[in-house]
Amino acid sequence: MIKISNLSKHFSGEKVLDHLNLEIEEGEVIALIGASGAGKSTFLRSINFLEEADEGQLQINDFKIDFANASKQEILELRRKTGLVFQQFNLFERRTVLENVMEGLIQVKKIPKAEAIKIAEAEIEKVGLTDRKDYYPKFLSGGQKQRVGIARALAMEPDLLLLDEPTSALDPELVSEVQEVILMAAKKKQTMVLVSHEMSFVYSVATKVIFLEHGKIVESGTPDEVFNHPKQARTREFLSHFSNQ
């Protein structure tokens, strides 16, 4: 069980996250949808402490952390339990695919190099890039780079995988290959929070959809409930822009 309580964040006096509360069961895929500026990416980055929230608490099983009073050791432990996949890949350009996936295993988890290689190679195989494991990022397509990013995150065996618009920087023809990797992880019951504007993909992968507006949860439910039977007028208005997807 993952529980987020009263998560709040201000930027320049403006409230971006407004006392958000969310419970996530093991194996659930939570999709955050909403207009630009709704707080979706800030929500993900705050969970991982890439942004410092003003207040709130997070519990992952027996581990608890207070966002306003977290120690460096607690933040490190949190990052061991969470993985984040970025929009822009964030790979180390001077390291190969294999070295990128190994990095966190060695530096964060302190796993011996030989074992880290085995784990990294297994994850690289799962995303279909074994033949590219010794390539540097500059020789990869955008879709391949993002698959490496996902393999790197999954290699850490996170309790919670956070995906921030993982296909938004890709050419349209490369989107499906990354979506297939995410679907595969979902089928294996990897717990995830996904931010995406790809509504058809959200519908297919999510177990729960949350519509965020001005840092507040306006509506939540199953994909069928939110997409086909929304209760709030604002949700209906937002989704009407995607009716042709």
Secondary structure, DSSP 8 states (H G I E B T S, - for coil): -EEEEEEEEEETTEEEEEEEEEEE-TT-EEEEE--TTSSHHHHHHHHTTSS--SEEEEEETTEEEETTS--HHHHHHHHHHEEEE-TT----TTS-HHHHHHHHHHHTS---HHHHHHHHHHHHHHTT-GGGTT--GGGS-HHHHHHHHHHHHHHT--SEEEEESTTTTS-HHHHHHHHHHHHHHHHTT--EEEE-S-HHHHHHH-SEEEEEETTEEEEEE-HHHHHHS--SHHHHHHHHTTTT-
